[in-house]
């Protein structure tokens, strides 16, 4: 989605790809602790990517607010309306991504970890939570004295899956006294841990530079974030005597001690204090469809390297997918043996520079993701273009899925796959700007690698002020062409039986017919 030139350290994202490449090619099974460490490192890099984008959003939002002529005019024109929608879409998506990271490291999910790993996990969660308060409070302050802008930020933007009242919900979550108490209690516990020279948190920060940076960033931003919250309370006349009493240091200290006793230690108490009651910005989430083991096996047997997989997941925004009947696009790459049989060998990669060609040939041998799942997909998500797992996605992120096979010769399919592999490690394109090739969003990988191959010619559509290609656009490109441009391998939907979330697989002409029906609604 949206980007600016002030992107932070691009090397961070590229190091992720290099780290994953080394690990993915290791020829032995990883232990549970090794998998946990890789997962934690991936989450730390997600925090870096999302917070860098939030910084860009703040810059763009401030410039937009200060440049608008709508105050004199009394309304927003179409260009301004689209610009506000773009800012809001970016903000909601990044905020949702940070919330997912806080939740992924809550008390119940890290209780089995050793203490040192738990300290790293706490720093990731606390950093995500700090940026949530810091950026949410900045978002509220930006429009606090601007009734017209507040109204605009509270509008529904249906084509971007943004419900009405976004500004109001962020405001309510920030000014909830219970939430403020817990946030301040978490800060007290954090400061106590930091002031203890021999604390595990300090030892981890002293010995591991990446986590020291998280610690220093928390120490810098958290006080500013809480000052922002107090400014919102003051400006909104909410700092009444009873509110002030509940936010006294002694009262907050009582909450902190109670949490420390409940969670048996400061590290877990800090995590338990993190924003337990803060309202979320997710759309209502319907249950993902449930694939049986037989269906999963059937799907994997039907797929070939080079197949495009488009999915829809209700309410799932952390990867910043464009809305529609289908939101996200991935490329199936199969196993190393399947990749080689599909032509991913040196002879079909001569179009790549030599150094990149050798890197791709090494990546062809990758077998596992950072989480230890089978690496048979390549997708672009918030932390960049990475390996992913079909089985994991089918179990966790699918309400609807279509598999489309490009009608390409063997040589062109190998070229497509090689181009996809060559993009591994690219940073995510938060602008969804297909006119700029440095950064990649999910469908941008497909567009950049497939457009112009054979008879494939995608038409870009302006959205959020930039030329884009959504997953729906790819489907419609096929449906609008005489005879189509893909073969529809299968379509997975939920059962029509009441209260059932079982998956139904459509294949052949039935899949094409059901796809047309879905897109017509």
Secondary structure as GFF3:
##gff-version 3
##sequence-region A 1 521
A	DSSP	alpha_helix	10	24	.	.	.	ID=ss1
A	DSSP	alpha_helix	32	67	.	.	.	ID=ss2
A	DSSP	alpha_helix	70	73	.	.	.	ID=ss3
A	DSSP	alpha_helix	78	104	.	.	.	ID=ss4
A	DSSP	alpha_helix	107	110	.	.	.	ID=ss5
A	DSSP	alpha_helix	115	143	.	.	.	ID=ss6
A	DSSP	alpha_helix	147	153	.	.	.	ID=ss7
A	DSSP	three_ten_helix	158	160	.	.	.	ID=ss8
A	DSSP	alpha_helix	166	175	.	.	.	ID=ss9
A	DSSP	alpha_helix	177	195	.	.	.	ID=ss10
A	DSSP	alpha_helix	200	207	.	.	.	ID=ss11
A	DSSP	alpha_helix	209	235	.	.	.	ID=ss12
A	DSSP	alpha_helix	241	246	.	.	.	ID=ss13
A	DSSP	alpha_helix	249	263	.	.	.	ID=ss14
A	DSSP	alpha_helix	266	273	.	.	.	ID=ss15
A	DSSP	alpha_helix	293	302	.	.	.	ID=ss16
A	DSSP	beta_strand	308	312	.	.	.	ID=ss17
A	DSSP	beta_strand	328	332	.	.	.	ID=ss18
A	DSSP	alpha_helix	336	341	.	.	.	ID=ss19
A	DSSP	three_ten_helix	346	349	.	.	.	ID=ss20
A	DSSP	alpha_helix	354	363	.	.	.	ID=ss21
A	DSSP	beta_strand	377	381	.	.	.	ID=ss22
A	DSSP	beta_strand	384	388	.	.	.	ID=ss23
A	DSSP	alpha_helix	390	396	.	.	.	ID=ss24
A	DSSP	beta_strand	400	406	.	.	.	ID=ss25
A	DSSP	alpha_helix	410	422	.	.	.	ID=ss26
A	DSSP	alpha_helix	442	450	.	.	.	ID=ss27
A	DSSP	beta_strand	461	463	.	.	.	ID=ss28
A	DSSP	beta_strand	466	468	.	.	.	ID=ss29
A	DSSP	alpha_helix	471	480	.	.	.	ID=ss30
A	DSSP	beta_strand	486	494	.	.	.	ID=ss31
A	DSSP	beta_strand	503	507	.	.	.	ID=ss32
A	DSSP	alpha_helix	508	520	.	.	.	ID=ss33
###
